[in-house]
């Protein structure tokens, strides 16, 4: 083990030492971590090495940099995304937002929203069983928690289905899109989600304010009626350092 540790990069060993100190309670949420100069002196390393060590903690969601103030231990309260119950009909059918199920005691707010009609991209048209180029209503939103963007979501629905409904407006009303679909006779009866991870694009990293090296989680959801019609495709991009994905179901 010692040989393995000695072969790891210096910045990684410094980062591990800082993480151990945080776990031991030497640094608590909100505490300022040693700065680059202190790490350079303490460990006899170059500034870039010290910077990389602090960058590891930021990319793992353990610490956050505050401009002009330093790097601080993050008060990490993960968003626990409960993949099964959040989409249950009793959630949106009772006028509650599916997003509210993730953070029942905190305010997850939409600070950016655009709604408009567009020509469907080939993949979206195929999934919605539309002809290429058919019109779709597109809802793009950014969700913010504790003043930090955590999620980008883009919903596409057949424009002909939702025309004139509240789905075409920024505020959809109690229960959100799924409650409005139910009123249109197109209530979702089944959902399918695909989950994967990758590094963010420059635009995604900027909009989510991600530290360098932080990956994103992509969740692609389709909503299907009891008759088998796909009525929504929702592409979500999550800050991986902010979320825990939880799936609880019977065997």
PyMOL commands that set and color helices and strands:
alter all, ss='L'
color gray80, all
select helices_A, chain A and resi 2-7+10-23+36-43+47-59+85-87+89-92+99-101+122-127+159-162+166-168+176-183+202-208
alter helices_A, ss='H'
color red, helices_A
select strands_A, chain A and resi 63-66+70-73+79-82+108-119+135-145+148-158+188-199+215-225+230-239+243-246
alter strands_A, ss='S'
color yellow, strands_A
deselect
rebuild
show_as cartoon
